[in-house]
Amino acid sequence: MLRALLNFCRRPALRFGLRNDRRGRFRDPRFASFIGQNNRTKLDTDLHDTVLRGRKLMKNLFRLALFGGGAWVVVESAKALAVF
């Protein structure tokens, strides 16, 4: 039981660099740094801002249509109740 507790509480050798990481090469900090330096794609901020504005516009149009549909239901219900 004591051995199980010691194994559970010890720091793994991976953190100290004493053992290779079996989880794959993508966790290697040298690989991540290489990708960060050599795989730079330029972000077109104008296009990004346009997309964000378009999403905001579509969201507002959806809200307006939802509100208009709710108002139409209320008006038609009032007309139907006025008949009785």
C-alpha positions in Angstrom: 0.0 0.0 0.0 2.9 2.4 0.8 4.5 1.7 -2.6 1.2 2.5 -4.3 0.9 5.9 -2.5 4.6 6.7 -3.2 4.0 6.0 -6.9 0.9 8.1 -7.0 2.5 11.1 -5.3 5.9 11.2 -7.1 6.7 13.6 -9.9 6.9 11.8 -13.3 10.2 11.6 -15.1 8.7 13.3 -18.1 8.8 16.7 -16.4 12.5 16.3 -15.8 13.3 15.2 -19.3 14.6 11.8 -18.2 12.2 9.8 -20.3 10.8 10.2 -23.8 7.1 11.1 -24.1 5.1 8.2 -25.6 2.2 10.5 -26.4 3.6 11.7 -29.7 6.0 14.2 -31.2 3.4 17.0 -31.2 4.0 17.5 -27.4 7.7 18.1 -28.1 8.4 21.8 -27.3 11.0 22.0 -30.1 8.4 20.9 -32.6 5.9 23.4 -31.4 8.5 26.2 -31.6 9.4 25.1 -35.1 5.8 25.2 -36.2 5.3 28.6 -34.6 8.3 30.1 -36.4 7.9 28.6 -39.9 4.2 28.1 -40.4 3.0 31.7 -40.1 -0.2 32.4 -42.0 -1.2 36.0 -42.3 -4.6 36.8 -41.0 -6.6 39.1 -43.2 -8.1 41.3 -40.4 -10.4 43.2 -42.8 -12.1 39.9 -43.9 -12.3 38.8 -40.3 -14.0 42.1 -39.3 -16.3 41.8 -42.2 -17.3 38.3 -41.1 -17.9 39.5 -37.6 -20.1 42.4 -38.8 -22.0 40.0 -41.0 -22.7 37.6 -38.1 -23.9 40.5 -36.0 -26.2 41.7 -38.8 -27.6 38.2 -39.3 -28.1 37.8 -35.5 -30.0 41.1 -35.4 -32.1 40.2 -38.4 -33.0 36.9 -36.8 -34.0 38.8 -33.6 -36.1 41.2 -35.6 -37.8 38.4 -37.5 -38.5 36.6 -34.2 -39.9 39.7 -32.6 -42.0 40.5 -35.7 -43.4 36.9 -35.8 -44.3 37.1 -32.1 -46.0 40.5 -32.7 -48.0 39.0 -35.6 -49.1 36.1 -33.5 -50.3 38.5 -30.8 -52.2 40.7 -33.3 -53.9 37.7 -35.0 -54.8 36.2 -31.6 -56.3 39.6 -30.6 -58.3 39.7 -33.8 -59.5 36.2 -33.3 -60.6 36.9 -29.7 -62.4 40.1 -30.9 -64.6 38.0 -33.2 -66.1 36.1 -30.2 
